[in-house]
Amino acid sequence: MNVHATKFIRQDDVKAIARELVPDLRKTEFQTEKDRKVPAENIRLLNDSGLLGVMRARKWGGSELSMTAHVDAVSTIAEGCGGTAWVLGVYHAHDYIIGHMPERAQQEIYTTGKVAAVSAVIGPRGKAVKQKDGSFVLNGFWPFASGNAASDWLLLGAEVFDLDGTKLDEGDLAVPTEKLERLDDWNVMGLSGSGSNSVKAVDVAVPAHMFVSLPAILENQTVTFADPDAPAIYKCQGGPALGMFIATSSLGQARRALEEFLKVVPGKRVMYTSHISHEWTALQVAVGEAAGMIQAAELIFYKAAEDVDAYARRGEKMPMALRGRIRNDITTVPKLCRDAVHKLLTIGGAAGLSTKSPIQLNWRNLQATTMHGFLLGEAGAEIYGRVLLGVDPGTGVI
């Protein structure tokens, strides 16, 4: 059995390891955006450093760390390249989902292909028809399959029906990339470097063991949750975990924008006034507010990670009130980061409009992040409000 091992790393070393990659990632961040995908060299760096395997079981070559380690890794990588960090975050999410699939599926995914980086569109956009032998025939079109250029497998969400057309379930099916059509349609203004091109399946046969129920993951009903020997990382509450995986890169992108601002703006003259930028009260206020918003986002997000980890270690289901709070947290954090960077971009003047400016690049990436269906601020607040008021949350993804 040829397991695609990454470098084993300790939790305490994750930030430092990620920090070592930042200079190289910055050298190619604009090329990554231009190419509309993460370079193969970046994927190699993530794999060789061990960061790719943070959320993967040791038996499959990973380090099986924690949600906090995920946040350390992805947020730090985002200080180098937002597109690369986004893709690393979703790869972590997909390792988590694979951990709930049958052992046979995990073995096939992690022992075949060039590198164990799995892309996905988790939401049930496709249709799978269950056959008499338990296998499936999958059809559908899935946009936003981030990082699929480097993946040999995809997890594709679908509603599942029997041969008579009765809906049975919904979940994710693992499919080799070679069986799918990959489109070149990712032409966007933010997160361009994530390479989130669409994929299409036409009558693709999927074995029975390559399916996992999404409701079962969200409600702690998979075999993995019941297994006392399963890694704690797979016992993270599904809704909070899946949301955090895609929101984490916001933290590092905001930090990067603030760092760049403090590097290039102080000392500049404020045109058509007598002010020097760093002596201007309005700019001082904007910087203080932006830095405070970024710090608040960090505190909120790390608290959420600590809560997820605590329940995962105990193998306990999180109470609905906590799940609702984190559902709101994962929308609040990208919004805080985006708004902080928008303050910096605006007060910094027209020079920030340059396509060579990391400030505008990270602002666009953050704007795109807040537009993800799972990260819409109004939806997160509504769901949390409903939970607090004792009303049905209106969604199972919590």
N, C-alpha and C positions, 0 to 999 in steps of 0.2 A: 504494500500500500504506500503510495507516494504522496505524503501529506505536504501541502505547500506551507512550510513553516516560515513564519516571520521571526525576527529577532525577539526573544523573550525579554520583557522589560518589567521593572518594578514600578509600582504606583508612584513612589516618591521621585522617580526619575523622569516621569512623562514630560513635565514642562521643560526641563532642561534639554531633553532629546529633541522636542519640537522646536525649541529656541534655536538649536544648531542648524535647523533647516531653513529658517526664515531668510537669511541673506540670499541663498540660492533661489528661493521662491520669488523674492522681489525682483531678481534679474529678469524673470520671464513672465511676470504677472500681466503686463500689457500684451505680450505675445499670446499668452493664454486666452485673453479676451478676444484678440484678433482671430485666433484659430478656432474659437468657439468650442474648445474642449481642453481638458487637462492634458498637458504633455506626458508622454510615456515616461520621461525621465522623472517627473514629479511622482507618478505612481510608484516607480522603482524606489525613490527616496522614502516614501511612506511605508512601503513594504520592508525594505532593508533596515529601516530604523526601528521597526516593531510597532509603529503607530497604527498601521493598518489592522493589526490583530488585537487591539485593546479590548474589544468586546467579543472576542472569539474564544472558544474553549481551548484549553491547553492541548487536549488530545487532537485538535485540528490545527495545531501550530500557533495558537494565539496565547495571550497572557491572561485572559479572563479576569479583567480588573474590575472596573466599576463605572457608574455614571459620572462620578466626580472625575475619574481619569479621562473619560471621554471629553468632558468639558475642558479639562486642562489641555488635552491634545488638540482638539479642533479649534478652540479659541486662540491658541498660540499660533497654530498654522495659519489662521486667518490674518494674523499680523504680517504674514508674508504674501499670501495670495488668497483672496476671498473665494474664487472659483474652486481652487484646490481644496480649501477647507470645507466648502459646502459638500463637495463630493466625498471627502473623507467622512463627514458626518452621516451621509446617507449610507455609505458602505457599512458603517458601524450599526446603523438601524437594521440593515439587511442581515448582518451576522446575528443580531438578536432574534429576528424572525426565523432564520434557519435553525436556530437553537431549539425551536419548538416543533420542528419537522421530525419525521421518523429518522432513526439512526441511519438507515440505508440511504435516505436522501442526503443527509449531512455528509456521509462518506463520499458519495458520488460527486457532490458539489466541491468538496474540499480536496479531492484527490485527482481531479481532472482539470484541464485547462492550463493556461500559462501562469496565471496568478489568481489567487482566491479573492478577487474583488467582484462583488455581485451587485449589479444594478437592479432597479425595481421601479414599478409604479404600483404602490400598495393598494390604492383605492380600487373598488370593484367596477372597473370600466368595461371589462370584457364579459364574454359569456362562455361558460364551460358546461358541456353536457356530459353527465356521468353515464358511462357505458355499463353493460351487464357485468363485465369483469372487474368493475371498480375503477377503471381508467377514465380519462377525460378526453374530449375533443374540444380544443380551445380556439375561439375566434375573437378578434377584437382589434381595437386601435387604442394605443396608450401614448398620450403626449407626456412630456416632462420626465423622460427616463434618464435622469441625471447620471453622468459618468458611464454611459453604456459603451462608449468607444473602447474602454479598457476592460470590459467585463466579458467573461465567457458564458455567464449565466445571467438570466433575469428572473426576478419574481414578478409575476403579473397578476394583478387583482381581477377577480371575476365573480359574477354571480353564478351559482351552480344550480343546474336544473337536471331532473331525470329525463328519461326518454319520452315521457308523456308531457313534458313542459312544466312540471311542478317544481317550484323553487325549493331547493334543499338547504342551501347554505350560501355563504360568500366567503372568499378567502384568497389566498395567493398560491400560484402554481409556479414551480421552478422549471424553466425551459432553457435549453442551450441556445445561446445567441445565434448560432448558425441556422437554427430553424425559423428565425424571425426575419422580417424585412426591417432594416433600419433606415429611416428617412433622414434627409439632410434639411431640416426645417427649423432649426434653432437660431432664429434671427431676432434678437431681443435687445433691449436697452440696459438690462441689468442681469447680473449672474450669467453673462454670455459665456464665460469660461467654464461653466459647469457642464457644458456639452449635453444639454438635456433634450436631445433629439427624440422624436417619436419612434415607436416601434409598432409593427403590425403582425398579427398572426392570422393565418388562414388554414383552418382544419388541422391544427397541430395536435398530434397525439401526445398526451401527457400521462405517464404511469401513475397509478393510484398513490404511491408513496411520495409523490412529488407535490402533494397538496397539504396546506395547513389552513384551518378555519380561522378567520380573523376575529369573529365574535368569541371564539374559544380563547384566543390570546388575550383579548381585551378583558375578559371576565375570569381569567386564571383557571381555565378549564382544560388546558392541554395536559398531556402526559408529563411534560417537563415540570410543570408547576407541582405535580403530585410526587415527583421523584425526589426523595431526600438527598440523593447524591448528585443531583444536577447542579451545575455552577450557579452561584447566586446571581450572576449577571443576567441570566435568562429568567430570573424571577422578579425582575423589575416590573412594576405595574405597566401594562401595555400602553394605555392611552398617554399617561405622562411621559413615558420613555420615548415613544414614537414622535411626540411633539418636540421634546428636547433635542433629539438627534438633529432635527432640521433647523432649530433656532440658534444653536450654539455659535455658529460662525459669526453671528451679529456682534458678539462681544469683542472679538479680535479685530474686526473691521473698524469698529468705532475707536478702539484704542489706536489703531494704525493711523486713522485720520487725525486724531488729536496729536499724536506724535509728529506727524508731517506738518500740521498747522503750526505747532510751537517751533518747528525748525525753520520754516520759510516765511512766516508772517511778521514776527517781531522785528522792529527796526525799519519796516517799510513806512513810507509816507502815505497818509490817507489823502488821496487826491482831492483837490479842490477844497481842502481845509488846511489848517495850520497844525494838524495833529500828526504825531508819530504813533504808529499803530499800538505798540505795547504801553504807551502812556495815555491812550484814549480810554476814558471811562466805559464807554459803550462796549468796546472790545473786551475790556477786562471783565465786565459783567457776563458777556456772552461766553467767554472761555470758562469762567467759574461755573456758570450754569451748565454748560456742555459737559465739563469734567464731572460735575456732581451727578448728572443724569447717567453717565457711563458707569460711575461707581455704584449708583443705585441699581442699575441693571445687573452688575456683577453680583451684588449682594442677594438680589432676588433669585438669580439663576443658580448660584451655588447653594443657596438654601434649598431650592427645589431638588437639586442633585443629591444633597445630603439626605433629604426626606425619602427620595426614591431608593437610595442605597440602604437606608436603615430598614425599610420594609422588605427589601429584597433579601438582605442578610437573614432576616427572621423568617422568610418565606411566607409573609402575611399579605393579605389583600389590603390595599389602602382604603380608608373610609372615603365615601363619596365627597364629603366636604373638602378633604385634602386633594382629591383628584380634581374637583372643580377649581380649587385655588390654583393648582399648577396649570390647568387648562388655560386659565387667565394669565398666569405668569408667562407662559411661552409666547403669548401675543403681546404682552406688555413690554418685554425685554427688547425685541427687535424694534418696536415703535420708539422706545426711549433712545435706543442707539441711533436710529435714523434721524430722529428729531435733534439729537445732540449734534450729529454731523451736519445736518442742514443749517444749524446756527453757525457753525464754523465756516461752512462753505459760503454762506451769505455775507457774514461780517468780514471775511477775508478778502473780499473784492473780486473783480473780474478775472484776475490772474488764475483764480481757482477753476475757471471754466476750461482751461487747457486740457486737452485730451491726454496730456502727459502727467496730469496731477492725480496722485493717489487719493486725494480728498474727494474729488468728483467721482472717481471710479468706485470708491467704497460707498459713497452716498447712493449711487445708482444701484449697487448691489443690495444695499440695505432697503431701498425702496422696493426692489423686486422681492426681497425676502418677506416684507410685510404684506405683500399681495398674494402669497401662497395661501391656498384655501384653508389650511390647518392653522395659519398664523394671522388670520384677519382679526384685528383688535376688537371690532364690534361683536363678532361671534364669540370670542373668548369671554368678554365681559358679560354678554347675555347669558351664556351657559353658567358662568359662576353665579350670576345674580339669581338664576332660576334655582340652582342648588341651595343657595343661602335662604331663599324664600320657601323651600320645601316643595318646589314644583318640579315635575319631571324635566331633566336637563335637555330633552329634545334630541339627544344624540347618544349613540352607543360608544362613540369614540371619545372617551373621557377616562 
